């Protein structure tokens, strides 16, 4: 594509967008605010004629579907710091022909039927074949990361709107390298770990205190949100609008912004829940099933409200940063200590001739300050059945020496990411 064609695409986009908005029938707008009691179809339609498009900080509701394609292509064709994105489109076939590891190939094949299984596109062999090609091409392009669960949903979402598999591949490379998404999937999952820690601090402090008292840490519910760009649990229209913001790079820390805003909107309900299972069911199943108007209201709030000064300090500070294992160990230790202290307070009064043994009081102090990591059995087992497929598993935690090294590396990478320093291919965060 020539520079003249690219410029023409940019100049004509806003005019086409304005005309499309004016030309959409009012009945389409009504669908956004339709009957809240109407049940959702089990088979989602990924080929809707109209979409709700996020252009910068502005929402364009109910515009022609092809305008999202135009927006994403315009982002793909803008000048980038790495290899020409147009060259990546042309080189798609080259990377597709390259060999990848048997492990990556098997993992990709296993995840194909788990990816958007309730959509018409990916129920077909043709749709699954397209997804396989994009993921295999990326695994060949970036053998260090190769393939990791979560990438299948991001690639699938791109395929829904990009005109060819080559364009979807180039867009995936752009998101991984230039938006920092790659750091979600590396050996230490550094970006995922630091953003899960940041999320615990970005939400209202009192809400985080309540969730931790119930044993809930962000890895249990938000790892799938971040690693799939919300496309596994949430409706396609919701995830695609987030992808608009990520592609245009007009919202700093877009995924975190949406996650934090969701939790703010859920705060009242979450405070009324006091069991881990109830909280996770609410966040993983009930919230994604909100009516479309409510979900898009969350996005409008997320993309229109700036970060607060307190939140900005969290996003650009490394003070107190924890790995997932450290956060889980801290919360578990604190709750065990509180439980033991509660039992001690309710213990019958000792007879006058006895007193509380010194060792008992020392145990209380030791337990309250413990930071032992969880055992090799890993986090609490969560259901792998997502609304439209299986979400990526939470990062697996072990207590062996190699895990300690990985945690140390993750903390080091996290500090670099927060400061904005280079941490290898794929800098910064999204």
N, C-alpha and C positions, 0 to 999 in steps of 0.2 A: 504494500500500500504506500503510495507516494505521500510526501509531506502535505501536498495540496489537498489530497483526499482526507488526510487526518484532520487538517484545519477545517475543512468543510464539514466533517462529521461533528466536530466540536461546536462550530457556529450554528449549525442547524438543529442541534439537539434541543435547546431550550424552546425554540419556536415550535418544534414538533410536539414537545411536551405540553406547551400551553394550549395548542389546538386540540390535542387529545383530551385534556381535562374538560375543555368547553364542550366537546362533542359527545361525552359519555352520558348516557341516559340516566335520569334520576333514579330509576329502578335499580341500577347497579349500586349506587350509593346506599340504597336502602338495605342491600344485602349485608353491609358491614354492621348495620344496627338492627338486624333482623331478630326473629324470635329467639330469645335466649334459651328457651326450653327445647328448641328443636335439636334432636340428637345429631351428632356428627356422623357422616358416612364412614363406614369402616374402610372404604377405598377412597383415599384422598385423590383429588384431581390435581395433578401437577401440570396441567395444560390450560389453566384458566385464561380466559381472553383478556382479563384486566388484572392489574396488580396494584398494590400500594407501594409507591416508589419513594425511597429516601434519597434525596439529592442534597448533599451537604447537611445543613441543619433544617431543611424544609421538607415536609411531607407532601407528596403529590398523590392524593387518594384516587384510586380507581382509574388508572391510565392504561393505555394499550400495553399488552404484555411485551411487545417487541421493543418498547422503550427501555425496559430493563436490559434487554440484550444490547441495545445501543449504548446505554450507560456503561455497562461492564466492558464492552469493546473499546469505548473511548478511553477508559482507564487502562486497558491493556495496551493501547497504542501510544499512550503518552511516554515521554522519554523516561527511561529508568536507569539506575546506577549500574545494573549488571548487564548481562548479555541481552541484545535486542529481543524484545518479546516477540516481534514478528519473526525473528529467526527461530525462536523456540517453537512457534506454530509450524514452521516449515520443517524443523528437525524432529517433530513428533514421531514420524515413521522410523527415523534412524534409531531413536532411543527405544522404541517399541520392539525393534528387531534384536536388541541386545539381550543377552542372557542375564537373568537375575538368580539369586540363591533359591534353592528348593524350598527353604523355610518361608521366604517372602512369598513365593508363588503359591504355596499351600495356604498360607494365612489369607492371602487375597481371595483365593477361591472359596475358602470357608466363609468369608464375610460377605460375599456377593448377595446371597439370598437373605442375609440379615439386614441389608441396607434398603431402607424405604420399601419394605415388602408390601405395604398397602397402597402403593402407587401403581398406576397402569404401566408406566415406563419400565420400572425395575422388576415388575413381575414377569416380564418377557425375557427370553433368551437374548434378544437383540440389545435390550437395555443393560442387562448384566454383562454382555460382551463389551459394550462401550465402556462401562465402569472398569472392567478388568484391564482393558487396554490403557486407560489413563493411569491407573495405579501401577501397572507394570512399567510404563514409560517413566513414571516418576522414580520408581525404585531403581531403575537403571541410571537415571540422571543423577540421583543422589544416593549412592550405595551406602553411605554412612548411616543415614536415617532409614533408607530402604522403604519399608512399609510398617505402619503401626496402626492399631485399631483407632478409629476416630477419623483418620484421613479418608476412609471410604465415604463417610457422610459429607465431608467437605467437597470431595470430588463429585459425588452424586448431585449435590446441590448446584455445582457449577455446570454440570452436564444438562440440567433442566433448562438453562437459559442461554448457554453459549451455543453458537451455530454448529460447531464441529468438535470432535474429540480433541483435535490439536489445539483449539482455542481454550478448551477446558484445562488441558495439560499446562499450557502457558500461564493461565490464570492461577493454577495451583502453585506453580513455581513462584510466581510473583508474591502470593500470599505467604508462602513458606519462607522465602528469602528476604523480602523487603518489608513485610509486615511482622516478621518475627515468629510466625506460627510454627516454624521448624523447631523452635526451642521447646515446644510442647512434647515433641516426640523423640528427643535425643535420649542417650543412655541415662542421664540424670533427671530428665524431664524438668530442667531447671526453671523454665518459664512457668510451667504448670504449678510447680511447688511454690514459687514466689507469689504467683497470682492467687493461689488458694489462701496463702497467709495474708496477702493484702485484702482479700475479700472479707476475712474475719475481722479486719480492722476498719474497713470501709463502711460496713453496716453499722447501724446505731449501736453504741457500746452496750447499752442495756439489753438489746436483743442478742448480741453475741454472748453476753454473760448467761442469759437464759438458755440458749442453745447448748452451750458448753456444759451447763448444769445438767442438761438432759443427755449428755454424752455425744452431742452432734457437732461434728467439725465439717468444714466445707468439702473435704474430699469425698464424703459420703453422697453428696447431692450435686456438687458443682463441677466435679471432674468431667462428667459427661457433657455438661453444658459447654464448658470451655473447649474440650478436645474435639467436639463436633460442631462448634459454633451454633449451638442450640438446635441443630437440625435433627437430632435423634428423638428427643422428647417432645419438642414443640411443633406446631403446624408449619408447613412449608412457607406460608405467607409471612409468618413471624421470622423464621430463620433467614429468608431471602431478603427481608428488609434490613436485617442486621448485616448481611453480606453486602448490601448497597453501601453501608457506612464503612465497612472494611475495605471494599474495593476502591472507594473514593478517598479513603484515608482522611476523612473530615471529622472524625471523632477519636480523640486520644483514648486509648485503652477501651475500645468499643465493647469488647466482650465483658470486661469487668464492669463497665458502666451499666450495661443491661442487667447483669447479675445483681449488682448492688441495688439498683432501682427495683427489681423484682422483690428482693427481700424487704425493702422499705414498704412496698405495697402489701406485703404479706405479714407485716409485723404484728398487727392486732391479732390475727388468727394464730400465728405461731406462738404468741404469748399464752394463748388459751390451751395449747397442747403441751403435755408434760412427759410423753413417752417417745423414745427414739423412733420406734416403728411408726407411730402416728405422724410424727414430724416429717419423716422421709416419704411416707405415702402421700402426704399433702404436697410436698415440694416436687416429687417426681411424677405424680399421677394427676392430682387434682388441679394444681396450678396450670399445667399445660393444657388442660381441658377447659379453661375459662373461655367464654365466648370471644369471638374475634375482636369485637370493639374494645373489650377490657384489655386484651393482650396488646393491641396496637396503642392503647392509651399509655401503657407502660413504656413502650418504645418512644412514643412522642415525648414523654416526660424525660426519659433517659437522654435523648438526643438534643433536647432543647434546654435543659438545665445544666449549668456549668458545675464542675466539681467544686465543692466547698474548700476553703483554705485548709481545714483539718484533713480532708481527703487528699488534697494535693501534697501535703506533707508526708502522708503515708505512701503515696505513689512514688515519691522521690527520696525516700529514706530507707536505710537498711537497719535501723535500730530495732532490735528484738526479732529479726527475721528468723523463722523456723522452717525446717523441712516438715513434710507431712508426718513422718515418723515421730519427730519431736513434738509436734502439736498433739498427736494422738496420745503419746505417752504422758504429756503434761496434763491433758484433760482427764485421762483415765486415772492418773495418780491423784489428782485433786479431788475427783469424785469419790475415789476409794477412801481418801483421808476424811472427807466430809461424812461419808457413811459410817466409818469407824468412830469418828467423833460423836456422831448422833447416837450410836449404840452405847458409847461410853456414858453419855449424858443420861440415857434412859436406864442404865444399870442400877440395880437396887443398891441402896446405901450400905456400905460395908459395916459390919459389926464394929462396935467401939474399940475392940481389942486388935483390929486389923486396920491397914491403910493401903491405899493404892500403891502397888509395887512400883519402884523406880523404873524398872524396865518397861512397864506399860506406858508411862508417860513418854519415854524415849522413843518407843515405837510410833507414837502419834507424830512426833516431830519428824522421824525418818520417813514415814509414809507421806506426810504432807509435802515433803520436798523431793520426793522421788521423781526421776526423769527416765526410768527404765523404758526402753522401747518395747513396742508390742512384740509378742512372740512371732515365730516364723509362720504361724497360721494366718497372719495377715489381718486385715480389717474385718469387721462384721460382714458376713456374707449378705449381699444384696441381690435381689431378683435381677436376672439378666434380661428380662423381657421388657423392652421399651415399647412405647406406643407404636412406633413404626420400625422397630428393629432392635437388635441388641446393642446397648451402649458399650463403650469401652470399659473394661474392668478398671476399678481404682488401682493406682500404682501399688504393686505388690511389695510388701515390706518384710524384711528379714532382719534378724538381730546378729548376723554374722559379721566378721571383720570387713568383708567386701562391702556390705551394706553401709558400715560406718564410713568407709572411704567414699562411697557414692554420695552419702549424705553431706560429707565435708565438701566434696566437689560441687554439689548442688548449692550449698550455702555460698561458696565462692562465686559460682556463676550467677546466683541470685543477686549478690551485691553488685556485680558488674552490670547486670541487667537493669537494676533500679537506678544505678548511676548513669546508665546510657552508654557505658563503655562497650567496646567490642568483646564479644564472647564467641568469636568464630563466625561461621556462616549463619546468617539469620540473627540480626541484632534487634535489640529493643523488645517491645511488646505490643500487643494489640488490645 
